[in-house]
Amino acid sequence: MAVNEPLLSVLLVCYNQKDFLPQALDSVLRQKTSFEFEIVAADDASTDGSRQLLEEYAAKHPTMRILPPQANLGVTRNYQRGFAACQGRYVAVLEADDYWVREDRLEIMVSFLEANPIFSMAANRFLGLYENGLYFWYPLPLRNEYPLYLSAHDLIFSEEIGRVIFFGNFSTCVYRKAALEAIPPKLFEHMVYDWPINIAVARYGPVACFPELMSVYRILKNSTWNRQTEQEKRKEMMAGVALIEEFFPEFKERCALFKLINGTRWRFLRRCCKPLLRALFCRLARYM
């Protein structure tokens, strides 16, 4: 790392999220760290005044920079250019409608990754926030020790993930920049979200999952994911699995287990049989 390069880059990803931007940015600026970090804002041609608000913040905070304006790229390409622009050894992602709730979050994550160089990323548990102001959170898997360590195989399908997914959206993750650079560039030519990206990153090294609730994920009715029907969501999940199989054939067996449990088109069978199938295939996954 060069002398003037920050240890960490915070990548703020934004598209028409002006109403939530102040809370997101303030949660970054409140972070208390023993190291320098930069804020890189990747605005994807917002039309609601988000960029103007980002410029106001950047004028007050010299460690913040905004990527040059250009035509709308879409979520995947915007992430690709954002990752490439980050100069830090580590990259913490925050989507502009989410925010962090612990001021020592970055210190905890970066300290762990600095002390454990084999790990590709660290992530934390999150609070879900509905538009009506109600929160929810996932219970922790029953374990004696944390952080929980997972491999790329585990992120696709495992007993731990099978019980509950308690982390995973971009705003919970701090990545090793070298692991992001190892992602095949062609993967960004497809519509991919946090799950395939995290699996690609985890091929570089294991993932550490912290049990503390450190970030808030907003559940918005009009978000790209939540406005889809159940059938559309299932179709998108299966498309993600197909991409994983295409780019990472070593995960073919795990993907097959995932498809067996989640791929049936009949909701009744899925709901009735899913717990039994999950228990069975979680046992099988131990041997793959």
HELIX and SHEET records of a PDB file:
HELIX    1   1 LEU A   21  LEU A   29  1                                   9    
HELIX    2   2 SER A   50  LYS A   60  1                                  11    
HELIX    3   3 VAL A   75  ALA A   85  1                                  11    
HELIX    4   4 ARG A  105  ALA A  115  1                                  11    
HELIX    5   5 ALA A  152  ILE A  156  1                                   5    
HELIX    6   6 GLU A  159  ARG A  163  1                                   5    
HELIX    7   7 PHE A  170  THR A  172  5                                   3    
HELIX    8   8 LYS A  177  GLU A  181  1                                   5    
HELIX    9   9 PRO A  185  GLU A  189  5                                   5    
HELIX   10  10 ASP A  194  ALA A  202  1                                   9    
HELIX   11  11 GLU A  230  PHE A  247  1                                  18    
HELIX   12  12 PRO A  249  PHE A  251  5                                   3    
HELIX   13  13 LYS A  252  ASN A  262  1                                  11    
HELIX   14  14 ARG A  267  ALA A  285  1                                  19    
SHEET    1   A 7 MET A  64  ILE A  66  0                                        
SHEET    2   A 7 PHE A  37  ASP A  43  1                                        
SHEET    3   A 7 LEU A   8  CYS A  14  1                                        
SHEET    4   A 7 TYR A  90  GLU A  95  1                                        
SHEET    5   A 7 CYS A 173  ARG A 176 -1                                        
SHEET    6   A 7 MET A 121  TYR A 130 -1                                        
SHEET    7   A 7 TYR A 135  TRP A 137 -1                                        
SHEET    1   B 8 MET A  64  ILE A  66  0                                        
SHEET    2   B 8 PHE A  37  ASP A  43  1                                        
SHEET    3   B 8 LEU A   8  CYS A  14  1                                        
SHEET    4   B 8 TYR A  90  GLU A  95  1                                        
SHEET    5   B 8 CYS A 173  ARG A 176 -1                                        
SHEET    6   B 8 MET A 121  TYR A 130 -1                                        
SHEET    7   B 8 VAL A 207  ILE A 219  1                                        
SHEET    8   B 8 TYR A  99  TRP A 100 -1                                        
SHEET    1   C 8 MET A  64  ILE A  66  0                                        
SHEET    2   C 8 PHE A  37  ASP A  43  1                                        
SHEET    3   C 8 LEU A   8  CYS A  14  1                                        
SHEET    4   C 8 TYR A  90  GLU A  95  1                                        
SHEET    5   C 8 CYS A 173  ARG A 176 -1                                        
SHEET    6   C 8 MET A 121  TYR A 130 -1                                        
SHEET    7   C 8 VAL A 207  ILE A 219  1                                        
SHEET    8   C 8 LEU A 148  LEU A 150 -1                                        
END                                                                             
